[in-house]
Amino acid sequence: MIQEFLIADFRIRITHPGLLERLGHFGRALRLFEVEADPEKEVILSLGEEESSEPDFGAYTLLDSFDFSEVEARCEFRVRDEEYLFTMDHPSGVIWFLKSLSRPEVKSNLKSYPDCAEFASLMRFGLWMMFGVAITPRKAIAIHSSTIRCGEKAALFLGESGTGKSTHTRLWREHIAGAVLLNDDSPIIRIKEGKALVYGSPWSGKTPCYKQEQWPISGFVRLSQAPHNRITPLKGIRAIGALLPSCPPAFAYDNLLQDAICCTLSEMLSLAPVFHLECLPDQAAAELSYATLWKE
């Protein structure tokens, strides 16, 4: 059985039987992006059922290692000749994904990986990493943000964990007429046909908001907590600096992926403004960002 999904107008294919059922809530989120399979359409990511031989981990250069906070797993991101290896070492075993930039196929040990309660979380994160590898050279980035759509455009609110992104977008929904949440964790931004667009995705953190929608970007806003509400436009290197920390952190250690991200962000700056909002968690902050981003 072939299943295809359209995320940010990129098509991914899964031929692994029964995989979505093993993914629980994430599988249900993915189904909202399912489209009719079409062998004539380009696929950027293909996850099959065939057994893959384990790669020689030591033959790949280690780019980054970190803990996956959602479950007990140690992650490593490696590269060799534009082929990216992502491993997640969990008490149930090591799950791995291997993706070359020149081919859509993702090799993995999913077929032999044992069932465990955390499998869906591991798979969700692994697929997010492989999707990110595939789209980054194509002027698209999975960016950490809480994103609001209002009318015919959308705004992305960025910041470190705990800075109030979800709080700010909640205040929009409470006080700005027509404001709705597009995604609360990892929407996809993309430059397509000369336009800066943001797309919903099946990755939305702890907030179940999975929408197969796309909207022009009205602007990006970097948030920081303050005893006042003040918004400042950012230009050039300051604007890039406001956006980069919200891009996939592991990709920063690879020249090819990081260069692609910087090129995409630089082009984004000519299409959508960037601001820094120092703010309180109040209605006035939401009204200030709305008045700035939605002014005619």
SVG drawing of the C-alpha trace seen along z (x, -y; Angstrom):
<svg xmlns="http://www.w3.org/2000/svg" viewBox="-13 -51 48 58">
<polyline fill="none" stroke="black" stroke-width="0.4" points="0.0,0.0 1.3,-3.4 0.4,-6.5 1.4,-10.0 1.3,-13.2 1.6,-16.8 3.5,-19.0 4.4,-22.6 3.7,-21.4 6.4,-18.8 5.3,-15.2 6.4,-12.4 5.7,-8.7 5.3,-5.9 5.1,-2.3 5.8,-0.7 2.6,1.3 0.9,0.5 3.4,-2.3 0.8,-5.0 -1.1,-2.7 2.1,-2.4 2.4,-6.2 -0.7,-6.9 -1.5,-10.6 1.2,-11.5 -0.2,-9.0 -3.6,-10.7 -1.9,-14.1 -0.2,-12.8 -3.5,-11.6 -4.7,-15.2 -2.0,-15.8 -2.7,-12.7 -3.3,-13.1 -4.0,-10.7 -0.8,-8.8 0.5,-10.0 3.5,-8.3 3.9,-11.3 4.6,-13.7 8.0,-14.3 8.6,-12.8 11.3,-14.3 11.0,-11.7 10.2,-8.0 10.1,-5.7 9.7,-2.0 9.4,1.3 12.6,3.0 15.2,4.0 18.2,1.8 21.7,2.9 23.1,1.0 25.5,-1.7 29.0,-2.0 28.3,-4.8 32.0,-5.5 32.4,-6.3 30.2,-9.4 31.4,-12.7 29.6,-13.6 28.0,-17.0 26.0,-17.3 24.8,-15.2 22.0,-16.1 19.3,-14.6 15.8,-14.3 13.9,-15.8 10.5,-14.2 11.7,-10.7 14.9,-9.1 17.0,-9.1 20.5,-10.4 20.6,-11.7 23.5,-12.0 23.5,-13.8 26.2,-12.8 27.2,-13.3 29.3,-11.8 29.3,-13.0 25.9,-14.8 24.4,-11.7 22.9,-12.4 22.6,-9.9 20.4,-10.5 20.4,-8.1 18.4,-8.0 19.7,-5.8 16.8,-4.7 16.7,-1.9 14.7,0.2 17.6,-0.1 19.1,-2.5 16.7,-3.7 18.4,-5.3 17.5,-7.1 19.8,-7.7 19.0,-10.2 21.0,-11.3 20.4,-14.7 20.5,-13.0 17.7,-10.5 14.3,-10.6 14.7,-7.2 15.2,-7.1 16.9,-4.0 16.1,-2.9 15.8,0.0 12.0,-0.6 11.1,2.9 13.3,4.5 13.0,1.9 11.0,3.3 7.7,1.8 7.9,-0.5 5.7,-3.1 8.0,-5.8 8.1,-4.6 5.7,-7.3 7.7,-10.1 11.0,-8.8 9.5,-8.4 7.9,-11.8 11.2,-13.5 13.2,-11.3 10.8,-12.1 11.0,-15.8 14.8,-15.6 14.7,-13.8 12.0,-16.1 14.2,-19.1 17.2,-17.6 15.2,-17.1 13.6,-20.6 16.4,-22.9 18.2,-23.0 14.9,-23.8 14.3,-27.2 12.3,-25.8 12.8,-25.6 11.0,-24.0 11.1,-26.9 10.4,-26.9 7.6,-29.3 3.9,-29.9 2.1,-31.1 -1.1,-33.1 -3.3,-33.5 -5.5,-36.5 -7.4,-37.3 -5.3,-36.5 -1.9,-36.4 0.1,-35.0 2.7,-36.1 5.4,-34.0 6.3,-34.6 9.8,-33.3 11.7,-33.0 13.4,-30.6 11.3,-28.2 9.5,-30.0 9.5,-33.5 5.8,-33.5 5.2,-32.5 2.1,-30.4 0.9,-33.0 1.2,-35.8 -0.7,-33.9 -3.4,-33.0 -3.8,-36.7 -4.2,-37.3 -6.9,-34.7 -8.7,-36.3 -8.4,-39.9 -7.8,-40.2 -10.9,-39.5 -10.4,-36.7 -7.0,-35.5 -6.6,-31.7 -3.7,-29.4 -1.9,-27.9 0.8,-25.9 2.2,-26.1 5.7,-24.6 7.1,-23.9 5.4,-25.4 7.3,-25.4 8.4,-28.6 9.2,-28.5 10.0,-30.8 7.9,-29.8 7.4,-31.7 9.0,-34.7 6.6,-34.8 7.4,-34.2 4.9,-31.6 4.2,-29.7 2.5,-26.3 0.9,-24.3 2.5,-20.9 1.9,-17.7 4.5,-18.9 2.8,-21.3 4.3,-20.5 1.9,-20.0 -0.9,-21.9 -2.9,-19.7 -3.1,-22.1 -2.5,-20.4 -3.6,-22.3 -2.8,-21.8 -2.9,-25.5 -0.5,-28.1 -0.5,-31.8 1.7,-34.8 3.9,-35.9 3.1,-39.3 6.2,-39.3 8.4,-37.6 8.4,-38.8 11.2,-37.8 9.7,-38.0 11.4,-38.8 9.8,-39.5 10.0,-43.0 8.2,-45.4 6.8,-47.3 5.5,-46.8 7.8,-48.1 8.3,-46.8 11.4,-47.6 12.0,-46.8 15.2,-44.7 17.3,-44.9 20.3,-43.1 22.4,-41.0 20.1,-41.8 17.1,-40.4 19.1,-37.2 20.2,-36.9 16.6,-37.0 15.6,-34.2 18.6,-31.8 18.1,-30.5 14.7,-29.2 16.0,-27.1 17.0,-23.4 19.9,-23.7 21.7,-20.5 21.9,-21.9 24.1,-24.8 27.0,-22.3 26.8,-21.4 28.1,-23.9 25.8,-22.9 22.6,-22.9 23.5,-26.1 24.4,-27.9 21.1,-26.9 19.3,-28.2 21.1,-31.6 20.4,-32.0 16.7,-31.3 16.5,-33.7 18.4,-36.4 15.8,-36.2 13.0,-36.1 14.2,-39.5 13.4,-41.1 9.9,-39.7 8.8,-40.0 9.8,-42.3 11.3,-41.2 10.6,-42.8 11.7,-42.5 8.8,-42.8 9.7,-43.5 6.4,-42.8 4.2,-42.0 1.8,-39.0 -1.2,-41.3 -3.8,-42.4 -1.9,-45.6 1.1,-43.5 -1.1,-41.6 -2.7,-44.8 0.7,-46.4 2.0,-43.5 -1.2,-43.3 -1.2,-47.1 2.4,-46.9 2.1,-43.8 -1.4,-44.3 -1.2,-48.0 -2.0,-49.0"/>
</svg>
